[in-house]
Amino acid sequence: MKKVFHSFLILMIVVALIVIAFKVFRDKSPAPTPENLLNLNKMIQDRDEIVALHKEYIKG
């Protein structure tokens, strides 16, 4: 009986840790806001400009 209780206790601790981990990781990735999307668009434009400059440098 003692082994069954010990196994059950370990199982409950593992399940609790998994549930807590899922809640923590879900909260750390918020939905994209319009401001974040604008920043992303700006970063994409900057990347495209850098790629264009590299292409010009390689050709020249």
N, C-alpha and C positions, 0 to 999 in steps of 0.2 A: 504494500500500500504506500509505503514511503517513497519507493522509486517512481510510482505512478504520479504522486503529488509533485515530486521533484521534476519529472519530465514535463508535466503540465505547467509548472511555474516557469521553466525555461522557455517553453513554447509561447506562453503569454508575453514574456519579456521580448522575445524576438518579434512577435506580431506587433507589439506596441512600438518598438523601434522602427519597424517598416512603415507603420502608419504615420509616425512623426516625421520620418524622412520624406515621405510623399507630400505631406502638408508643407514642409519647409521649402522643398524645391518648387512646388507649385506657386508659392507666394513670391519667389524670387524672379519669376519671369512674367511681369505684368503685360497686359494687352498693349499693343502699340498705340501711342497717342499721336494726334496730328503733328505735334512738335517733333516727336521722334521720327516720324515719316518725312518731315521736311529736312531734318538733319541727314537722313539716309539719302534723300534725293540729292542734297548738296554734296555728300561724299561720293555718290555715283558720278556726278558731273565732274568733280575734281579728278576722279580716277580716269575718266574719259579724256580729260585734258592732258593728264600726265602720259597716258598711252599715246596720244597724238604727238606730243613732244618727243617721246622716245622714237616713234616711227620716223619723224622728221630728222632726228639726230642720226639714226641708222642710215637713212638714205643719203644724208649730206656728209 
